C-alpha cells in the first residue's frame, strides 16, 4: 500500500494564524459575523445549529489515514469537540461541538498531523475520494491512492481553488 500522507503547503501554517487573527478580531467585536463566515467556511469551519458551536471538516484525501493521523484526530475530538468523529460519505471527518476560539488550536494540531480543514467547505475543490479498498484489493488494476494524494496536493496549493463558482 502506498503512503497515506498528503504534503500540505507550508503557507497553510500562515493561513491558520490569519484565521486566529480573524477569530480574535471577531471575539473583540472588530470583525462582523458575515465577514468571519466568508473566511472560515472555505477553511472548513461551519457553524452548527446550536448557537456558539462549530464543526470542523477535515479533508482525508483518498479516505486513507495513517495510524498517527487517526490518533491525532481522536485526540482533537476528545480535547476540543464532542469526543466523537463523524465519517462522511465524501471521506471527510467532522469534529463537532468546537467553540470558535478553539478552532485555531484545532487547525494547528491537524496541520502537525499532516491534515487540514482548508478547502473543506464553501466554493472550493472538495476532498478527492477513492475506493475504500484502494491499495489493498487483490483484484484492483492499480492503486489509485498516489493519484488521489497528487491531485489533492496540486489543488490545495492553488489559491484559485478556494473561490470557485458554486457547484463547480
C-alpha positions as CSV (number, residue, x, y, z in Angstrom):
1,X,0.0,0.0,0.0
2,X,1.2,3.5,-0.8
3,X,1.7,6.3,1.6
4,X,-1.4,8.0,3.0
5,X,0.1,11.3,3.9
6,X,-0.6,14.4,1.8
7,X,2.1,17.1,1.7
8,X,0.5,20.3,2.9
9,X,1.7,23.6,1.6
10,X,3.9,25.5,4.2
11,X,1.7,28.5,3.7
12,X,-1.1,26.7,5.5
13,X,0.6,27.5,8.8
14,X,0.3,31.2,8.0
15,X,-3.3,30.8,7.0
16,X,-4.0,29.2,10.4
17,X,-2.5,32.3,12.0
18,X,-4.7,34.5,9.8
19,X,-7.7,32.6,10.9
20,X,-6.6,33.0,14.6
21,X,-6.4,36.8,14.0
22,X,-9.8,36.8,12.4
23,X,-11.3,34.9,15.4
24,X,-9.6,37.3,17.8
25,X,-11.0,40.3,16.0
26,X,-14.4,38.7,15.8
27,X,-14.4,38.0,19.5
28,X,-13.4,41.6,20.2
29,X,-16.3,42.8,18.0
30,X,-13.9,44.2,15.4
31,X,-14.9,41.7,12.6
32,X,-18.5,41.0,11.7
33,X,-20.0,37.5,11.7
34,X,-20.7,37.7,8.0
35,X,-17.0,38.5,7.2
36,X,-15.8,35.8,9.5
37,X,-18.2,33.3,7.9
38,X,-16.9,34.2,4.4
39,X,-13.4,33.4,5.6
40,X,-14.0,30.4,7.9
41,X,-16.2,28.4,5.6
42,X,-13.5,27.9,2.9
43,X,-11.3,26.8,5.8
44,X,-13.8,24.0,6.6
45,X,-15.3,25.6,9.7
46,X,-19.1,25.6,9.8
47,X,-21.4,27.0,12.5
48,X,-23.7,24.3,13.9
49,X,-27.4,24.8,14.6
50,X,-26.7,25.1,18.3
51,X,-25.6,28.7,18.9
52,X,-21.9,29.0,19.7
53,X,-20.7,25.6,18.4
54,X,-18.9,24.8,15.2
55,X,-18.0,21.8,13.1
56,X,-14.5,21.4,11.6
57,X,-14.5,19.4,8.4
58,X,-11.1,17.6,8.0
59,X,-10.1,16.6,4.5
60,X,-8.9,13.0,4.2
61,X,-7.6,12.5,0.6
62,X,-8.5,9.2,-0.8
63,X,-10.2,8.3,2.5
64,X,-6.9,7.0,3.9
65,X,-5.4,7.9,7.3
66,X,-2.2,6.8,8.9
67,X,-2.4,5.4,12.4
68,X,-0.8,8.6,13.8
69,X,-3.4,10.8,12.0
70,X,-6.2,8.7,13.4
71,X,-4.8,9.1,16.8
72,X,-4.4,12.8,16.3
73,X,-8.0,13.2,15.2
74,X,-9.2,11.2,18.2
75,X,-7.2,13.5,20.5
76,X,-8.5,16.6,18.9
77,X,-12.1,15.4,19.1
78,X,-11.7,14.4,22.7
79,X,-9.9,17.6,23.8
80,X,-11.9,20.2,21.7
81,X,-15.0,18.6,20.5
82,X,-17.7,16.2,21.5
83,X,-15.3,13.3,21.6
84,X,-16.8,11.7,18.6
85,X,-15.6,11.7,15.0
86,X,-18.2,11.7,12.1
87,X,-17.0,10.0,8.9
88,X,-18.8,11.4,5.9
89,X,-19.7,9.8,2.6
90,X,-17.1,12.1,0.9
91,X,-14.4,10.5,3.1
92,X,-14.0,13.6,5.3
93,X,-14.0,13.6,9.1
94,X,-16.2,16.0,11.1
95,X,-15.3,17.2,14.5
96,X,-18.5,18.6,16.2
97,X,-19.1,20.9,19.1
98,X,-15.9,23.0,18.8
99,X,-16.1,26.7,20.0
100,X,-14.9,29.3,17.6
101,X,-12.0,30.3,19.9
102,X,-10.7,26.7,19.8
103,X,-10.7,26.4,16.0
104,X,-7.1,27.9,15.6
105,X,-5.7,25.3,18.0
106,X,-7.7,22.5,16.3
107,X,-6.3,23.6,12.9
108,X,-2.7,23.7,14.3
109,X,-3.0,20.2,15.7
110,X,-4.4,18.9,12.4
111,X,-1.6,20.6,10.5
112,X,1.0,19.0,12.7
113,X,-0.6,15.6,11.9
114,X,-0.5,16.3,8.2
115,X,-4.2,17.1,8.0
116,X,-6.2,20.2,7.1
117,X,-9.7,21.6,7.1
118,X,-8.8,24.1,4.5
119,X,-11.0,23.6,1.4
120,X,-13.4,21.6,3.4
121,X,-16.3,24.0,2.6
122,X,-17.6,26.8,0.5
123,X,-17.0,27.2,-3.2
124,X,-13.8,25.1,-3.2
125,X,-12.4,21.9,-4.6
126,X,-13.6,19.4,-2.0
127,X,-12.0,16.2,-0.9
128,X,-10.7,13.8,-3.6
129,X,-12.2,10.4,-2.8
130,X,-11.0,6.9,-3.8
131,X,-12.2,3.3,-3.4
132,X,-12.0,2.3,0.3
133,X,-10.1,-0.8,-0.8
134,X,-7.5,1.1,-2.9
135,X,-4.1,-0.3,-2.3
136,X,-5.3,-3.5,-0.6
137,X,-7.7,-5.1,-3.1
138,X,-6.1,-8.1,-4.8
139,X,-8.3,-7.5,-7.9
140,X,-7.5,-3.9,-8.5
141,X,-5.7,-2.9,-11.7
142,X,-3.6,-0.4,-9.8
143,X,-3.6,1.6,-6.5
144,X,-5.2,5.0,-7.1
145,X,-4.1,6.4,-3.7
146,X,-1.0,8.2,-5.1
147,X,-3.2,9.9,-7.7
148,X,-5.8,11.0,-5.1
149,X,-3.0,12.4,-3.0
150,X,-1.3,14.0,-6.0
151,X,-4.4,15.7,-7.2
152,X,-5.1,16.9,-3.7
153,X,-1.6,18.3,-3.2
154,X,-1.8,20.2,-6.5
155,X,-5.3,21.6,-6.0
156,X,-4.9,22.7,-2.3
157,X,-1.9,24.7,-3.3
158,X,-3.8,26.8,-5.9
159,X,-5.2,30.0,-4.5
160,X,-7.9,30.0,-7.3
161,X,-9.3,26.7,-6.0
162,X,-10.8,28.5,-3.0
163,X,-13.2,30.8,-4.8
164,X,-14.8,28.8,-7.5
165,X,-18.4,29.1,-8.9
166,X,-21.0,27.3,-6.8
167,X,-21.4,23.6,-7.6
168,X,-18.2,23.7,-9.8
